[in-house]
Amino acid sequence: MKKTINSVRQLLSGFAIILASSLLMTAQAKTVTIEHVKGTAQFTEVPQRVVVLGFGSLDVLDQIGVQPVGAPHSLLPDYLASYKETTANTGSLSEPDFEAIYMLKPDIIIAENRMLKVYDKLAQIAPTVMFSIEGDKYWADAQQNWRALGDIFGKQAEVEAIIKETQASITAVNDKVASDETSAMMLMNNGNNIAMFNKGSRFSIIFDDFGFEESKSATVAPIKGTHGNLISFEYIADAKPEVLYVLDREKAIGKSEGRAQQLFDNPLVAATPAAQQGNIVYLDSSAWYLAGGGVTAIHRMLGDIERTIQ
């Protein structure tokens, strides 16, 4: 009898250990740890009340079916315009409304580069994930950010499908551009000032991922600036680019309707191979400047590129 009781106790003890181990493994499996540019964040369950403060991340959430409760309303790209109706306004891309965010009682705040200086304040409200896109590894960073969002919201399969489709599009563009050894310049005008962005800069995706050769002047020097290197129309003429990509910053930030086309309509630009071959492209300003790292943004960027490689 005593032997039977001991056997039962041992059996129950074994079950208890197995059950405890199972519960521990389940708890550990539910904890998602996300590394980001300001540290790490842990989530033991899928966040329900989501505040997103950047258009790139909002674009990804839109693609994987996650509905946020708050987002910036100012300067929303047309493909995200519906969020003005379905979310609370959290301020602008660079100046969050902390009170509005706090009142939303978020489970998570998803922020981007422009919010780096206020990360600590945001983190006091809710767990905050800070995503960044570096110009010299744009596509790699975008994939990393997308996968992090997939992990947080249990949407890994959806994210992998999006990455696969986007990679195929990037590869197709790169194969065509690289085989032709096409030279290009990536320019941004801010009013009448013109800045050039080379490999390793904010818009290095043009060269690193899309495959263009850099077009530079050998005789006219640029002036180093904080937002690209300042150049003149003489520089552009001397560089003889086969393709010109032009981003109008004033249009991107809603300061004006843009003056890029008027500005670049001059004899020096007209003499370039780009102008003579009809290869001057005025870029989708929201996709390139405001919504960096977004799914739709990258596909619109690819669309701009494809206009010159048909």
ZIHU-V454319 format. One record per pair of residues at least 4 apart in sequence whose ideal C-beta (glycine too) atoms are under 7 Angstrom apart, sorted by the first residue. I is the first residue (numbers start at 1). J is the second residue. Records with the same first field share a line. If there is no record, write none. Layout:
I: J, J
//
This chain:
1: 5
2: 6
3: 7
4: 8
5: 9
6: 10
7: 11
8: 12
9: 13
10: 14
11: 15
12: 16
13: 17
14: 18
15: 19
16: 20
17: 21
18: 22
19: 23
20: 24
21: 25
22: 26
23: 27
24: 28
25: 29
26: 30
27: 31
30: 44, 45
31: 42, 44
32: 42, 43, 151, 152
33: 40, 42
34: 40, 41, 129, 148, 151, 152
35: 40
36: 41, 129, 130, 131
37: 130, 132
38: 119, 130
41: 127, 128, 129
43: 47, 152
46: 153, 154
47: 107, 108, 152
48: 107
49: 69, 104, 105, 106, 107
50: 66, 68, 69, 106, 107, 108, 110
51: 68, 69, 70, 90, 101, 104, 106, 109
52: 57, 58, 61, 68, 71, 110
53: 72, 90, 96, 109, 110, 111, 112, 115
54: 58, 93, 111, 112
55: 59, 77, 80, 290, 291, 294
56: 60, 112, 133, 291, 292, 293, 294, 297
57: 61, 110, 112, 131, 149
58: 62, 68, 71, 80, 83
59: 63, 80, 291, 294, 295, 296, 297
60: 64, 146, 149, 294, 295
61: 66, 68, 149
62: 80
63: 162, 295
64: 149, 150, 153, 155, 158, 159
66: 153
67: 86
68: 87
69: 87, 88, 104, 106
70: 87, 88, 90, 100, 101, 104, 106
71: 83, 87, 90
72: 90, 91, 92, 93
73: 84, 89
74: 92
75: 93, 253, 254, 290
76: 80, 81, 83, 84
77: 286, 287, 290, 291
79: 296
82: 86
83: 87
88: 100, 104
89: 100
90: 96, 97, 100, 101
91: 95, 96, 97, 100
93: 114, 290
94: 114
96: 101, 115, 118
97: 101
98: 102, 121
99: 103
100: 104
101: 106, 109, 125
102: 125
106: 125, 126
107: 126
108: 126, 127, 129
109: 122, 125, 126, 128
110: 129
111: 115, 119, 122, 128, 130
112: 131
113: 132, 133
115: 119, 122, 130
116: 130
118: 122
119: 123, 128, 130
120: 124
122: 128
123: 128
129: 148
131: 145
132: 141
133: 138, 141, 142, 292, 293
134: 141
135: 200, 201, 202, 203, 204
136: 200, 204, 208
137: 141
138: 142, 204, 205, 209
139: 143, 170, 205, 209
140: 144
141: 145, 293
142: 146, 293, 298
143: 147, 163
144: 148
145: 149, 293
146: 150, 159, 162, 163
147: 151, 159
148: 152
149: 153, 159
150: 155, 156, 158, 159
151: 156
155: 159
156: 160
157: 161
158: 162
159: 163
160: 164
161: 165
162: 166, 295
163: 167
164: 168
165: 169
166: 170, 295, 298, 299
167: 171
168: 172
169: 173, 299, 302
170: 174, 209, 302
171: 175
172: 176
173: 177, 210, 302, 305, 306, 309
174: 178, 209, 210, 211
175: 179
176: 180, 309
177: 182, 210, 211, 212, 309
178: 211
181: 213
182: 212, 213, 242, 243
183: 212, 213, 214, 215, 241, 242
184: 206, 212, 215, 241, 242, 243, 245
185: 196, 215, 236, 239, 241, 244
186: 196, 197, 203, 206, 245
187: 194, 195, 196, 244, 245, 246
188: 195, 197, 228, 247, 249
189: 193, 194, 246, 248, 249, 260, 263
190: 249, 250
191: 250
192: 263
193: 230
194: 230, 231
195: 225, 227, 228, 229, 230
196: 222, 228, 229, 231
197: 201, 202, 203, 228
198: 214
199: 204, 207, 208, 214
200: 204
201: 228
204: 208
205: 209, 210
206: 210, 212, 245
207: 212, 214
210: 305
215: 239, 240, 241
216: 239
217: 235, 238, 239
219: 238
220: 232, 234, 235, 238
222: 229, 230, 231, 235
223: 229, 230
224: 229
225: 229, 230
231: 235, 236
233: 237, 266, 268, 269
234: 238, 268
235: 239
236: 241, 268, 269, 272
237: 268, 271, 272
240: 272, 273
241: 272, 273, 274
242: 273, 274, 277, 279
243: 274, 279, 308
244: 272, 274, 279, 280
245: 281, 283
246: 260, 264, 280, 281, 282, 283
247: 252, 283, 285, 288, 289
248: 252, 258, 260, 282, 285
249: 253, 289
250: 255, 256, 258, 259
251: 256, 257, 258, 285
252: 285, 286, 289, 290
259: 263
260: 264, 282
261: 265, 282
264: 269, 280
266: 270
267: 271
269: 275
270: 275
272: 276
273: 277
274: 279, 280
275: 280
279: 308
281: 304, 307, 308
283: 288, 304
284: 288, 300, 304
285: 289
286: 290, 291
287: 291, 297, 300, 301
288: 301
291: 297
292: 297
294: 298
295: 299
296: 300
297: 301
298: 302
299: 303
300: 304
301: 305
302: 306
305: 309
306: 310
//
